[in-house]
Amino acid sequence: MFDIKSFYEAKSVEDAINALVKDPDAEIISGGTDVLIRVREGKDAGRSVVSIHNIEELKGVKLLENGDLWIGAGTSFSHITNDPLIQRYIPMLGEAVDMVGGPQIRNTGTIGGNICNGATSADSASTMWTLEADVVLEGPDGRRIVPVCEFYTGPGRTVRDRCEVCTCFLIHPESYVGWTGHYMKYGKRKAMEIATLGCAVRVKLSEDKKRIEDVRLGYGVAGPTPLRCRKAEEALKGCEVTDSEAILEFGRDALTEVNPRSSWRASKEFRLQLIEELSKRALVEAIKIAGGKVNA
């Protein structure tokens, strides 16, 4: 049994917001794969919960008229992985969330919960940073859009107000048209493991596939929040895909922009080794997916 004060199933986003406003002790629950664990551990015990799990307007993936990819916050990981639009335009995100937990978690857990939980280890987080996604929030004061790189404020903390509902994420065409990417996760075991480190790399190659026009490098568990290594990105732009030294330097440059810590999962020193190595491996794979030929 879970120590929950009350449970309310919202019929719409507006209904959920009203319920949160009325009860200052309430918090949102969707798939519950994060919230219920905290309740069981006693961290959020005795609180009321407002469920948004069955609000259909929060689910699915759509291509909007302006070219934006709309991803409902209530969309489960398994639906994201198998969605035709995700597979066509940003398969990297589908691959990343397919590494979350086991099948039961992926069928229940939602991308909105994964991001709003604020954990730096979230498998979707570093990929969403390299996609430069916008987080759309609805609250008592209306709608606001927050770039995902401004969404996290610290470990387990975000800018989302308690009475706000995350409704969707927007991926703009300039972040997926002409881009390819690869996500790599290191864990102590192959399945059902929280990331010791997550690394996401996206690249845009020249038309002849010989030069890196643009690149994005994102990490999870390389600091208190997900992060981007923008100096490493800038240094690699314009380099030839066959420039092995530039690829090696990409990993070394990343080390100057991260701040991992030691934990029972891994030491800081080991995470630094992973940060350097995974960036190179993910970059090589992203280039190959784009059709480039790498010497590394």
C-alpha positions as a Markdown table, in Angstrom:
| # | Residue | x | y | z |
|---|---|---|---|---|
| 1 | Met | 0.0 | 0.0 | 0.0 |
| 2 | Phe | 1.1 | 3.6 | -0.7 |
| 3 | Asp | 0.7 | 6.3 | 1.8 |
| 4 | Ile | -1.4 | 8.7 | -0.3 |
| 5 | Lys | -3.8 | 11.2 | 1.3 |
| 6 | Ser | -6.2 | 11.3 | -1.7 |
| 7 | Phe | -6.3 | 10.5 | -5.4 |
| 8 | Tyr | -8.1 | 12.7 | -8.1 |
| 9 | Glu | -8.3 | 11.8 | -11.7 |
| 10 | Ala | -8.4 | 14.9 | -13.8 |
| 11 | Lys | -10.6 | 15.0 | -16.9 |
| 12 | Ser | -8.6 | 17.7 | -18.7 |
| 13 | Val | -5.5 | 19.9 | -18.3 |
| 14 | Glu | -7.7 | 22.7 | -17.0 |
| 15 | Asp | -9.3 | 20.3 | -14.5 |
| 16 | Ala | -5.9 | 19.2 | -13.3 |
| 17 | Ile | -4.7 | 22.8 | -12.8 |
| 18 | Asn | -7.8 | 23.7 | -10.8 |
| 19 | Ala | -7.3 | 20.6 | -8.6 |
| 20 | Leu | -3.7 | 21.5 | -7.9 |
| 21 | Val | -4.7 | 25.1 | -7.0 |
| 22 | Lys | -7.4 | 24.0 | -4.6 |
| 23 | Asp | -5.2 | 21.5 | -2.8 |
| 24 | Pro | -1.8 | 23.0 | -1.8 |
| 25 | Asp | -0.6 | 19.5 | -0.7 |
| 26 | Ala | -1.3 | 17.9 | -4.1 |
| 27 | Glu | 1.2 | 16.9 | -6.8 |
| 28 | Ile | 0.8 | 15.6 | -10.4 |
| 29 | Ile | 1.1 | 11.9 | -11.2 |
| 30 | Ser | 1.0 | 10.4 | -14.7 |
| 31 | Gly | 2.6 | 7.0 | -15.2 |
| 32 | Gly | 3.7 | 7.1 | -11.5 |
| 33 | Thr | 7.0 | 5.3 | -12.1 |
| 34 | Asp | 8.9 | 8.1 | -10.3 |
| 35 | Val | 6.3 | 9.6 | -8.0 |
| 36 | Leu | 5.2 | 6.3 | -6.4 |
| 37 | Ile | 8.8 | 5.3 | -5.7 |
| 38 | Arg | 9.2 | 8.6 | -3.8 |
| 39 | Val | 6.0 | 7.9 | -1.9 |
| 40 | Arg | 7.1 | 4.4 | -1.0 |
| 41 | Glu | 10.4 | 5.7 | 0.2 |
| 42 | Gly | 8.6 | 8.2 | 2.4 |
| 43 | Lys | 9.8 | 11.3 | 0.6 |
| 44 | Asp | 6.3 | 12.3 | -0.6 |
| 45 | Ala | 4.2 | 10.2 | 1.7 |
| 46 | Gly | 0.8 | 11.5 | 2.9 |
| 47 | Arg | 0.3 | 13.8 | -0.1 |
| 48 | Ser | -2.6 | 14.1 | -2.4 |
| 49 | Val | -2.1 | 13.2 | -6.1 |
| 50 | Val | -3.8 | 14.5 | -9.2 |
| 51 | Ser | -3.6 | 12.0 | -12.0 |
| 52 | Ile | -3.2 | 13.3 | -15.6 |
| 53 | His | -2.6 | 9.8 | -17.0 |
| 54 | Asn | -5.8 | 9.4 | -18.9 |
| 55 | Ile | -6.0 | 12.9 | -20.5 |
| 56 | Glu | -5.9 | 12.1 | -24.2 |
| 57 | Glu | -4.9 | 15.6 | -25.3 |
| 58 | Leu | -1.5 | 15.0 | -23.6 |
| 59 | Lys | -0.7 | 11.9 | -25.7 |
| 60 | Gly | 0.8 | 11.2 | -29.1 |
| 61 | Val | 3.2 | 12.7 | -31.7 |
| 62 | Lys | 2.2 | 15.1 | -34.4 |
| 63 | Leu | 3.8 | 17.1 | -37.2 |
| 64 | Leu | 2.5 | 20.6 | -37.0 |
| 65 | Glu | 1.9 | 22.9 | -40.0 |
| 66 | Asn | 5.0 | 25.0 | -39.2 |
| 67 | Gly | 7.2 | 21.8 | -39.2 |
| 68 | Asp | 7.5 | 21.5 | -35.5 |
| 69 | Leu | 7.3 | 18.0 | -34.0 |
| 70 | Trp | 4.7 | 18.0 | -31.2 |
| 71 | Ile | 5.3 | 15.3 | -28.5 |
| 72 | Gly | 2.6 | 15.0 | -25.9 |
| 73 | Ala | 4.0 | 15.0 | -22.4 |
| 74 | Gly | 1.7 | 12.0 | -21.5 |
| 75 | Thr | 3.2 | 9.8 | -24.3 |
| 76 | Ser | 4.7 | 6.6 | -23.0 |
| 77 | Phe | 8.3 | 5.6 | -23.9 |
| 78 | Ser | 7.2 | 2.6 | -25.9 |
| 79 | His | 4.8 | 4.7 | -28.0 |
| 80 | Ile | 7.6 | 7.2 | -28.7 |
| 81 | Thr | 10.0 | 4.5 | -29.8 |
| 82 | Asn | 7.4 | 3.0 | -32.1 |
| 83 | Asp | 5.9 | 6.2 | -33.5 |
| 84 | Pro | 6.3 | 6.6 | -37.3 |
| 85 | Leu | 7.2 | 10.3 | -37.0 |
| 86 | Ile | 9.8 | 9.7 | -34.4 |
| 87 | Gln | 11.3 | 6.8 | -36.4 |
| 88 | Arg | 11.4 | 9.0 | -39.5 |
| 89 | Tyr | 12.7 | 12.3 | -38.1 |
| 90 | Ile | 14.3 | 11.7 | -34.7 |
| 91 | Pro | 14.9 | 8.0 | -34.2 |
| 92 | Met | 17.7 | 8.9 | -31.7 |
| 93 | Leu | 15.0 | 9.9 | -29.2 |
| 94 | Gly | 13.1 | 6.6 | -29.7 |
| 95 | Glu | 16.3 | 4.7 | -29.1 |
| 96 | Ala | 17.2 | 6.7 | -26.0 |
| 97 | Val | 13.8 | 6.1 | -24.2 |
| 98 | Asp | 13.9 | 2.5 | -25.2 |
| 99 | Met | 16.8 | 2.2 | -22.7 |
| 100 | Val | 14.6 | 3.2 | -19.8 |
| 101 | Gly | 13.9 | 0.4 | -17.3 |
| 102 | Gly | 12.1 | -2.7 | -18.5 |
| 103 | Pro | 9.1 | -3.2 | -20.8 |
| 104 | Gln | 6.6 | -2.5 | -17.9 |
| 105 | Ile | 8.2 | 0.9 | -17.2 |
| 106 | Arg | 8.5 | 1.8 | -20.8 |
| 107 | Asn | 4.8 | 1.0 | -21.3 |
| 108 | Thr | 3.7 | 3.2 | -18.4 |
| 109 | Gly | 6.4 | 5.9 | -17.9 |
| 110 | Thr | 6.0 | 9.1 | -19.9 |
| 111 | Ile | 8.4 | 11.5 | -21.4 |
| 112 | Gly | 6.8 | 14.4 | -19.5 |
| 113 | Gly | 7.4 | 12.6 | -16.2 |
| 114 | Asn | 11.0 | 11.7 | -17.2 |
| 115 | Ile | 11.9 | 15.4 | -17.9 |
| 116 | Cys | 9.8 | 17.0 | -15.1 |
| 117 | Asn | 11.3 | 14.6 | -12.5 |
| 118 | Gly | 14.5 | 16.7 | -13.0 |
| 119 | Ala | 16.9 | 13.8 | -12.8 |
| 120 | Thr | 20.2 | 14.3 | -14.6 |
| 121 | Ser | 20.2 | 10.5 | -15.2 |
| 122 | Ala | 17.0 | 10.6 | -17.3 |
| 123 | Asp | 17.7 | 8.8 | -20.6 |
| 124 | Ser | 15.6 | 11.3 | -22.6 |
| 125 | Ala | 17.2 | 14.4 | -21.1 |
| 126 | Ser | 20.5 | 14.7 | -22.9 |
| 127 | Thr | 18.9 | 13.9 | -26.2 |
| 128 | Met | 16.2 | 16.5 | -25.7 |
| 129 | Trp | 19.0 | 19.0 | -24.9 |
| 130 | Thr | 20.7 | 18.2 | -28.2 |
| 131 | Leu | 17.3 | 18.6 | -30.0 |
| 132 | Glu | 16.9 | 22.0 | -28.3 |
| 133 | Ala | 13.4 | 21.1 | -27.3 |
| 134 | Asp | 10.9 | 23.5 | -25.9 |
| 135 | Val | 8.9 | 22.5 | -22.8 |
| 136 | Val | 5.3 | 23.8 | -22.9 |
| 137 | Leu | 3.7 | 24.4 | -19.5 |
| 138 | Glu | 0.1 | 25.3 | -18.7 |
| 139 | Gly | -0.8 | 26.8 | -15.3 |
| 140 | Pro | -3.2 | 29.2 | -13.5 |
| 141 | Asp | -1.5 | 32.2 | -15.2 |
| 142 | Gly | -1.7 | 30.7 | -18.7 |
| 143 | Arg | 0.7 | 29.1 | -21.1 |
| 144 | Arg | 4.5 | 29.5 | -21.2 |
| 145 | Ile | 7.3 | 27.9 | -23.2 |
| 146 | Val | 10.7 | 27.2 | -21.6 |
| 147 | Pro | 13.7 | 25.9 | -23.6 |
| 148 | Val | 14.8 | 22.6 | -22.1 |
| 149 | Cys | 18.3 | 24.0 | -21.5 |
| 150 | Glu | 16.7 | 26.5 | -19.1 |
| 151 | Phe | 14.2 | 24.1 | -17.5 |
| 152 | Tyr | 16.5 | 22.4 | -14.9 |
| 153 | Thr | 17.6 | 24.4 | -11.9 |
| 154 | Gly | 19.4 | 21.7 | -9.9 |
| 155 | Pro | 19.3 | 18.0 | -9.0 |
| 156 | Gly | 15.7 | 16.9 | -9.1 |
| 157 | Arg | 14.5 | 20.6 | -9.5 |
| 158 | Thr | 13.0 | 22.4 | -12.5 |
| 159 | Val | 11.3 | 25.8 | -13.1 |
| 160 | Arg | 7.9 | 24.1 | -13.3 |
| 161 | Asp | 5.6 | 25.4 | -10.7 |
| 162 | Arg | 3.6 | 22.9 | -8.6 |
| 163 | Cys | 0.4 | 24.1 | -10.2 |
| 164 | Glu | 1.7 | 23.8 | -13.8 |
| 165 | Val | 1.1 | 20.9 | -16.1 |
| 166 | Cys | 3.7 | 20.0 | -18.7 |
| 167 | Thr | 1.5 | 19.5 | -21.8 |
| 168 | Cys | 4.0 | 18.8 | -24.6 |
| 169 | Phe | 7.5 | 19.3 | -26.1 |
| 170 | Leu | 8.2 | 21.0 | -29.4 |
| 171 | Ile | 11.1 | 20.0 | -31.6 |
| 172 | His | 11.7 | 22.6 | -34.3 |
| 173 | Pro | 12.7 | 21.8 | -37.9 |
| 174 | Glu | 16.1 | 23.4 | -37.6 |
| 175 | Ser | 16.9 | 20.8 | -35.0 |
| 176 | Tyr | 16.0 | 17.7 | -36.9 |
| 177 | Val | 16.0 | 18.4 | -40.7 |
| 178 | Gly | 19.4 | 17.3 | -42.0 |
| 179 | Trp | 20.6 | 16.1 | -38.6 |
| 180 | Thr | 21.4 | 12.5 | -37.4 |
| 181 | Gly | 22.4 | 11.4 | -34.0 |
| 182 | His | 23.3 | 8.7 | -31.5 |
| 183 | Tyr | 22.7 | 8.1 | -27.8 |
| 184 | Met | 25.0 | 6.0 | -25.7 |
| 185 | Lys | 24.3 | 4.9 | -22.1 |
| 186 | Tyr | 26.7 | 3.3 | -19.7 |
| 187 | Gly | 25.3 | 1.3 | -16.8 |
| 188 | Lys | 26.6 | -1.4 | -14.5 |
| 189 | Arg | 24.4 | -3.9 | -16.4 |
| 190 | Lys | 22.7 | -4.0 | -19.8 |
| 191 | Ala | 19.1 | -3.7 | -18.8 |
| 192 | Met | 16.9 | -2.0 | -16.2 |
| 193 | Glu | 19.7 | 0.2 | -15.0 |
| 194 | Ile | 19.9 | 3.9 | -14.2 |
| 195 | Ala | 22.5 | 5.6 | -16.3 |
| 196 | Thr | 26.0 | 5.9 | -14.8 |
| 197 | Leu | 26.5 | 8.3 | -17.7 |
| 198 | Gly | 24.4 | 9.2 | -20.8 |
| 199 | Cys | 25.9 | 10.8 | -23.9 |
| 200 | Ala | 24.0 | 12.2 | -26.9 |
| 201 | Val | 25.6 | 13.5 | -30.1 |
| 202 | Arg | 23.9 | 15.0 | -33.1 |
| 203 | Val | 25.6 | 16.0 | -36.3 |
| 204 | Lys | 24.8 | 17.8 | -39.6 |
| 205 | Leu | 27.2 | 17.0 | -42.4 |
| 206 | Ser | 27.9 | 18.9 | -45.6 |
| 207 | Glu | 26.2 | 17.7 | -48.7 |
| 208 | Asp | 29.2 | 15.6 | -49.8 |
| 209 | Lys | 29.3 | 14.0 | -46.3 |
| 210 | Lys | 32.9 | 15.0 | -45.8 |
| 211 | Arg | 32.7 | 17.9 | -43.4 |
| 212 | Ile | 30.9 | 18.5 | -40.0 |
| 213 | Glu | 28.8 | 21.6 | -40.5 |
| 214 | Asp | 27.3 | 21.5 | -37.1 |
| 215 | Val | 27.3 | 19.3 | -34.0 |
| 216 | Arg | 25.7 | 19.1 | -30.6 |
| 217 | Leu | 27.0 | 17.2 | -27.5 |
| 218 | Gly | 24.8 | 16.5 | -24.5 |
| 219 | Tyr | 25.3 | 14.6 | -21.3 |
| 220 | Gly | 23.4 | 13.1 | -18.4 |
| 221 | Val | 25.1 | 12.5 | -15.0 |
| 222 | Ala | 28.1 | 14.7 | -16.1 |
| 223 | Gly | 26.9 | 17.4 | -13.7 |
| 224 | Pro | 24.0 | 18.2 | -11.3 |
| 225 | Thr | 21.7 | 18.7 | -14.3 |
| 226 | Pro | 21.8 | 17.5 | -18.0 |
| 227 | Leu | 24.2 | 19.8 | -20.0 |
| 228 | Arg | 25.6 | 20.7 | -23.3 |
| 229 | Cys | 29.3 | 21.1 | -24.1 |
| 230 | Arg | 29.2 | 24.1 | -26.4 |
| 231 | Lys | 32.9 | 24.8 | -26.5 |
| 232 | Ala | 33.6 | 21.3 | -27.7 |
| 233 | Glu | 30.8 | 21.7 | -30.3 |
| 234 | Glu | 32.3 | 25.0 | -31.7 |
| 235 | Ala | 35.8 | 23.5 | -31.9 |
| 236 | Leu | 34.5 | 20.6 | -34.1 |
| 237 | Lys | 32.4 | 22.7 | -36.6 |
| 238 | Gly | 33.9 | 22.7 | -40.0 |
| 239 | Cys | 36.3 | 19.8 | -39.4 |
| 240 | Glu | 36.6 | 16.9 | -41.9 |
| 241 | Val | 34.9 | 13.7 | -40.8 |
| 242 | Thr | 38.2 | 11.9 | -41.5 |
| 243 | Asp | 40.1 | 14.2 | -39.1 |
| 244 | Ser | 40.9 | 11.7 | -36.4 |
| 245 | Glu | 42.7 | 14.2 | -34.2 |
| 246 | Ala | 39.7 | 16.5 | -34.2 |
| 247 | Ile | 37.5 | 13.6 | -33.0 |
| 248 | Leu | 40.0 | 12.9 | -30.2 |
| 249 | Glu | 40.1 | 16.6 | -29.3 |
| 250 | Phe | 36.2 | 16.6 | -29.2 |
| 251 | Gly | 36.3 | 14.2 | -26.2 |
| 252 | Arg | 39.1 | 16.1 | -24.5 |
| 253 | Asp | 37.4 | 19.4 | -24.9 |
| 254 | Ala | 34.2 | 18.0 | -23.3 |
| 255 | Leu | 36.2 | 17.4 | -20.1 |
| 256 | Thr | 36.6 | 21.1 | -19.6 |
| 257 | Glu | 32.8 | 21.7 | -19.5 |
| 258 | Val | 31.5 | 19.0 | -17.1 |
| 259 | Asn | 31.3 | 18.5 | -13.4 |
| 260 | Pro | 30.6 | 14.9 | -12.5 |
| 261 | Arg | 30.6 | 13.6 | -8.9 |
| 262 | Ser | 31.5 | 10.4 | -7.2 |
| 263 | Ser | 28.6 | 8.2 | -6.1 |
| 264 | Trp | 28.1 | 4.5 | -5.3 |
| 265 | Arg | 27.6 | 3.9 | -9.0 |
| 266 | Ala | 30.9 | 5.3 | -10.1 |
| 267 | Ser | 33.7 | 7.5 | -9.1 |
| 268 | Lys | 34.2 | 11.0 | -10.6 |
| 269 | Glu | 37.4 | 9.8 | -12.2 |
| 270 | Phe | 35.6 | 6.9 | -14.0 |
| 271 | Arg | 32.8 | 9.2 | -15.2 |
| 272 | Leu | 35.4 | 11.6 | -16.6 |
| 273 | Gln | 36.9 | 8.7 | -18.5 |
| 274 | Leu | 33.4 | 7.8 | -19.8 |
| 275 | Ile | 32.7 | 11.4 | -20.8 |
| 276 | Glu | 35.7 | 11.5 | -23.0 |
| 277 | Glu | 35.3 | 8.1 | -24.5 |
| 278 | Leu | 31.5 | 8.0 | -25.1 |
| 279 | Ser | 31.6 | 11.4 | -26.9 |
| 280 | Lys | 34.0 | 10.0 | -29.5 |
| 281 | Arg | 32.1 | 6.8 | -29.9 |
| 282 | Ala | 28.7 | 8.5 | -30.2 |
| 283 | Leu | 30.2 | 11.1 | -32.7 |
| 284 | Val | 31.6 | 8.4 | -34.9 |
| 285 | Glu | 28.2 | 6.5 | -34.9 |
| 286 | Ala | 26.3 | 9.7 | -35.7 |
| 287 | Ile | 28.6 | 10.4 | -38.6 |
| 288 | Lys | 28.2 | 6.9 | -39.9 |
| 289 | Ile | 24.4 | 7.1 | -39.7 |
| 290 | Ala | 24.6 | 10.4 | -41.7 |
| 291 | Gly | 26.5 | 8.6 | -44.4 |
| 292 | Gly | 30.0 | 9.8 | -43.6 |
| 293 | Lys | 33.1 | 7.7 | -43.6 |
| 294 | Val | 35.2 | 8.0 | -40.5 |
| 295 | Asn | 38.8 | 6.9 | -40.0 |
| 296 | Ala | 38.6 | 6.7 | -36.2 |
